[in-house]
């Protein structure tokens, strides 16, 4: 299945261009779109895009 709905921690960190420890810090923010499934952290792709647009708008 090529159409992923969510990224795992490593994929999300890579997509954002940040380190894995920095991603885990970010994933603990209340406004960051992630889902915890057991010990895994998944980031919905649509939620990540929306979050990025919102964050970019804060810095205009």
Secondary structure, DSSP 8 states (H G I E B T S, - for coil): ----SEE-HHHHHHHHT--HHHHHHHHTSTTS--EEETTEEEEEHHHHHHHHHHHHHHT-
